[in-house]
Amino acid sequence: VGGDNYATSLSTFCLLLCMQIAFLIWHKKAFKRTWFVVLIEAISMLKCMTSPLTQTRIDANFGGTTANTPLMAIWLSFEKTFLNIISWTDIKMILLLLLVLPFAWKAVRRVRYSFRMPAAFTMLSFGVYSSQATATLYVDNNMGGGRQCAILWYFYVLWIVANEIYWCGWIAGRILKPEKSEKVDNLTQKYLLRYCGVVGVLLAVAVLLGNVQQTSSYRAYRMWKNGWAQAYGEGWEERFKVLKDDSVKDVVFTPLYPVELIMYADLQPEDGYTWVNVACADYYGKESITVVTEQ
């Protein structure tokens, strides 16, 4: 809990709270067995929010003030998350959903769970997902950058696939008659390979004709082809020799170039945010680790 961040802790609390409300209505025994989990999560999140370090970061990075009120941050979370979903649901995502569709159908046809109120599920899951943007909108009036954007993107993929599965379950169990569902099962089994082949090819074409140069696979290949990844690895191997040398207490490094986000990040120069350097020095038993730019 101490290393958690608000993007995941707040959404976890919202998810658990929704589950507890559902348990209280439909499964009181489950509520009695699990209510304390929500209480622990709420206490831990409150402890994190009120910790001195949180105020220190607000003072240091944002001048000690927040950009929005809590209610405005919640409203902006809904608005901006909805716009994100609209912009991210492009032809590639639609083809991905079509590729997953027969497998989702086959999965939900084998479970006994009754997929009730799919619209309510979509609304509640949207609210839980939107809460991941609330913290940064509250503090700095933006959706966050770097890691936060990656969190929002990957959880968007999970959110939209989860909704596809839920709606499939609702259609299979509550809309179609058993004989119709059985007919769909037979068609899925008969044409699965050809269907996936066609959709897979279309998805590959959409990726190749789109922003293929921005995909992590292409960027990893480019770094390997240009020798950047090898140079990065060799640079860290040289650093490890120094870090593991007990005779060196004050370490001085020069930056590694080039460093891309896919390789995460380097230790920081002295004019940057140096907590990474301090943590690294503490781990290897050094007095200090300094990164100086080459003159």
RATA-V586773 format. One record per run of one state. SS is the DSSP state (~ for helix, > for strand, _ for the rest). FROM is the first residue (numbers start at 0). TO is the last residue. If there is no record, write none. Layout:
ss/from/to
SS/FROM/TO
SS/FROM/TO
This chain:
ss/from/to
_/0/4
~/5/25
_/26/26
~/27/48
_/49/50
~/51/61
_/62/68
~/69/87
_/88/89
~/90/107
_/108/116
~/117/139
_/140/145
~/146/174
_/175/176
~/177/208
_/209/210
~/211/213
_/214/214
~/215/224
_/225/226
~/227/242
_/243/248
>/249/252
_/253/259
~/260/262
_/263/273
~/274/283
_/284/286
>/287/290
_/291/294
